[in-house]
Amino acid sequence: MDPVVAIAPYRAYALFIMSKTRTEVLEENRKKGIVAGAASAGAVAAGIFITPFVGAVAAVPAAYLAYKWWKHRAENGIKV
């Protein structure tokens, strides 16, 4: 028996399990957006109320989270 033929049904089954519904993708997008927004608001607040240096340091993870959120939106075709 050809090993590729024996593995093919497993691959199709594994791909079927890993897919997400559109609702799950949109929910994940909402959560990522909230986290990115909260981190950005925290960085701005730290820059205003503590020192600009602390705000700049806090902006680094906020920018990373915002990048991941926008990348997620682009990969899943979320426009608005």
C-alpha positions in Angstrom: 0.0 0.0 0.0 1.2 3.5 -0.8 2.0 5.5 2.4 0.7 8.7 0.9 -2.7 7.2 0.3 -2.8 5.8 3.8 -2.0 9.3 5.3 -4.3 11.3 3.1 -7.5 10.7 5.0 -5.8 11.7 8.3 -4.6 15.0 6.8 -8.1 15.8 5.6 -9.5 15.0 9.0 -6.8 17.1 10.8 -7.5 20.1 8.5 -11.2 19.8 9.2 -10.7 19.9 13.0 -8.4 23.0 12.9 -10.7 25.3 11.0 -12.6 28.0 12.8 -16.0 29.4 12.0 -16.5 33.0 11.0 -18.1 33.8 14.3 -15.1 32.4 16.2 -12.7 34.4 14.1 -14.7 37.6 14.7 -14.8 36.9 18.5 -11.1 36.4 18.5 -10.7 39.6 16.6 -12.8 41.5 19.1 -10.7 40.2 22.0 -7.4 41.0 20.3 -8.7 44.5 19.6 -9.8 45.1 23.2 -6.4 43.9 24.5 -4.5 46.1 22.0 -6.7 49.1 22.8 -6.3 48.7 26.6 -2.6 48.4 26.2 -2.4 51.5 24.1 -4.6 53.4 26.6 -2.4 52.2 29.4 0.7 53.4 27.6 -0.8 56.9 27.0 -1.9 57.1 30.6 1.5 56.1 31.8 3.1 58.7 29.6 0.8 61.4 30.9 0.6 60.6 34.6 4.0 59.0 35.3 6.7 60.1 32.9 7.1 60.2 29.1 9.9 57.6 29.4 7.6 55.1 31.1 4.9 55.8 28.5 7.4 55.1 25.7 8.5 51.8 27.3 4.8 50.8 27.7 4.1 51.7 24.1 6.4 48.9 22.9 4.1 46.0 23.9 1.1 48.0 22.9 2.5 48.5 19.4 3.2 44.7 19.2 -0.3 43.8 20.3 -1.8 46.3 17.8 0.4 44.8 15.0 -0.8 41.3 15.8 -4.4 42.5 15.8 -4.1 44.2 12.4 -2.3 41.2 11.0 -5.1 38.9 12.3 -7.6 41.2 10.6 -5.7 41.2 7.3 -5.3 37.4 7.3 -9.0 36.8 7.9 -10.3 39.4 5.5 -12.0 41.6 8.2 -12.6 45.0 6.7 -14.6 47.1 9.2 
